[in-house]
């Protein structure tokens, strides 16, 4: 176990006190709190105004979980969820975890093929999706004989059970006895340092521990609800991604926040919601910070209660950070950066409350140890030198689902997770992410795996070889660009290759960084694409 009392000069330990690790399931950890907050509003739909109070959370979650068991699911089975953010997301997720069913969440913007790929790999036994995508998914799911429970939300469809019916049926199952260290709570997909997306096994213990680490006093300015105070969140980050799920939804529920939920980013709706809610806390990604910093429709009243804007999931450029601070111009606002990965449940670093530095992703949170390894020698480096960031702590994933090789490539024998990010720390032990060693592309804070787009483009009849990298993009942070070698005699256009991808991949994966034709793709002697060569030529 990592302790802030540990000493080893080549390792940076958290400066925060060691949190208590409670050895309880996620639902035990959260329901104890949600019961306490009683009649306070917990979750509100930012479009319809549909609201749920804290004292409904346990009941509705237990109903949902119990319904899964009654329909034949067992502890250890996997439920595939494709649902835009909505209050009911919480009941689906907490209800499943209550009965030991693992959720694998997919992006509702995915094509049917993309959803099917994830659900097949995760070996789901049941699916829950929005009624509008049910008919698109059904033909694909019919190819998976293991799936025999189909649940749809927000609309009735023949042959599907409705989520609304499940939440109103008063049935009860006992909580599952879970092995906190080993039983998977959630199976999000991440490409890690290389290759195609893989299922990240996060146990109950991983997520509960990460929440406890994040909730150590002195880590954030967020306060637990009491008689005369309640944090107000406008929740815009998607719950299928670990940042929105853990940092906004689960942590927000633990703090008793009033969480107003938006299902998608729509500029007018977002600004209108900020004006009506006047949030105290916002968790955002850099493109949303940039949107706010550049928006001409900001009203100072929107921000009059705002004490924290959290930024994470991609690098926050100092110029955008300063621009936002200038626009909001409030001495009580703290722009706090967070850093982590799906593979670390996700939080490993946040800016310290005192002595934070714009451009730094912060310091290790409680019980987290970090080191920077020289890219060539693997030696642990002192302050100011750049190398690969490695993390150790109770939030580090169990491993990738049925992929021992990828797990061993990421977590070494001593339990250090090699992030694939290049970083350094300063004399104040603040960390800076300076580059990415891994091939991952981040578009609006979401992962795009180059291998996935390369596989797709390679399936085009006129493409001989291809490499995809991320190029800087003002609006989205990065955008995928394809370098393509055509087969001799081919005359396909850039536009037509872009369309080929656009017809087969979710919108954020489209080739907004362009298509460039090359004679050959630069490769190493072992056939690995030399992405750095392509990047340095941008
Ligand atoms: O796996 P993933 O998609 O995970 C995330 C996690 C975001 C978090 C985590 C903890 C927080 O407190 C928070 O505010 C946000 O996005 O992608 C992991 C990769 O995203 C990049 C980095 O390359 C990771 O390996 N990344 C995440 N946070 C930052 C970042 C950051 N602050 N600065 C630069 N890159």
Boltz pocket constraint, residues with backbone or C-beta under 6 A from the ligand:
constraints:
  - pocket:
      binder: B
      contacts: [[A, 190], [A, 242], [A, 243], [A, 247], [A, 284], [A, 310], [A, 311], [A, 312], [A, 313], [A, 314], [A, 315], [A, 316], [A, 337], [A, 338], [A, 339], [A, 340], [A, 341], [A, 342], [A, 343], [A, 346], [A, 347], [A, 348], [A, 349], [A, 350], [A, 361], [A, 419], [A, 420], [A, 421], [A, 433], [A, 436], [A, 442], [A, 445], [A, 446], [A, 447]]
      max_distance: 6.0
